[in-house]
Amino acid sequence: MHNLENYLPSGLINFVLVITFSLLIGLSQKKLNIDKGDTLFGSDRTFTLIGLLGYVLYLFSPKDFMLFAGGGLILGLLLGLNYYFKVQRLQHFGITSIITAFITYCTGPLVSLAPSWFYVSVIVVVLLLTEMKATFVEFAQKINNDEFVTLAKFLLISFIILPMLPDERIFPEISLTPYRIWLATVIVSGISYISYLVKHYIFPKSGVVVSGLLGGLYSSTATITILAKRCKTANQEHILDYASAMFLAVGMMFLRLMIIIAIFNFQIFQMLVIPMTILMIVSCAVGFYIRIRNKAHIEVPYEGEKKVAEYNPLEFKVALIFAFLYVVFTLATYYAIEYLGTSGLTILSFLSGTGDITPFILNLTGGQFQHISLLLMTACCLQATVSNNIMKMIYAISFSGNRKELRKPLYIGFSIISTVNFILLLFFL
């Protein structure tokens, strides 16, 4: 851009940009209202002239903005009169076009004073909001009454409670602070909340396979438990679809762990990214292989007593339980290392897999443990996933009523994943 300005008259590029952006906004307004009987104050040419007027008035007084402000007042008066008669005649109270006209009027100073990324972003937002009116209306109709309460909870725990907490150790010898406890809770809740939104609004009627993928980001153990319960009463031809979804949930567990580890300890993430990516690919490959081999395949709608993706991921009870588990694993990890050394940490990593491994891995990667190498921490993360996947297999068989159609794919699938997990683990021991 700077090299191009050397060969063009001063201000020509800004002039062309103002005209182009103003015309694009005008065309979008015309397209939006072309099928309506409403009479606008103007369309493509009017918006182009509004943008040009703002640019010219700005150039006449670029230091004090007096002429530009005066022109804005006159434009506001004209738009106000137009709005008044529009309300009187049509009973339409929307002011989107008026706000868009004011933004168009400011295009000249924006292009002249702001960096390119900013004024281009403004134009893109205006065009998107104009074109996506129907999409927003449809989306608003889908939103539950409590959805904004859920969003308010997320903002509350993330931007109000978290900054207020002190980052000072509760116990002098243990790296446990109120801020770190709640930060871990916010990150895990945030990932679950995104999974919840994607499932609920982007794939609301998805089948069991997609729900397995998204549920794995929320909680792979809970997803597998619910899928297994559904297998009790499922038709025989649907069983393999449920098994496929279980392994996809396991694959998403590895993705979820990689995201969390990258946030808390990038060094360990660099060591784990390849093995966990391999485990994610292997798990998903097993799931898709089972799905492909199911010759009687029918996409099963994910209907159950309680769907994982429909749980409110921001219930304070859930957040408090996670925070409690995080504290428990922090204390357990410290005393295991203190009294049993590295062998204590190894034992604890296997034991943590019998439940939710997220608090243990968060504490391990985010804590400050002396005399514990990054290599050992990496190995413990993989050890925890081994025992956790074994427990998932037990949960799946138990909660499914030990259906014989499910046993073989579960045994073979989890054996493959566990074998790959052990082989990768050997590289760190």
Order of alpha helices (4+ residues) and beta strands (2+ residues): alpha-alpha-alpha-alpha-alpha-alpha-alpha-alpha-alpha-alpha-alpha-alpha-alpha-alpha-alpha-alpha-alpha-alpha
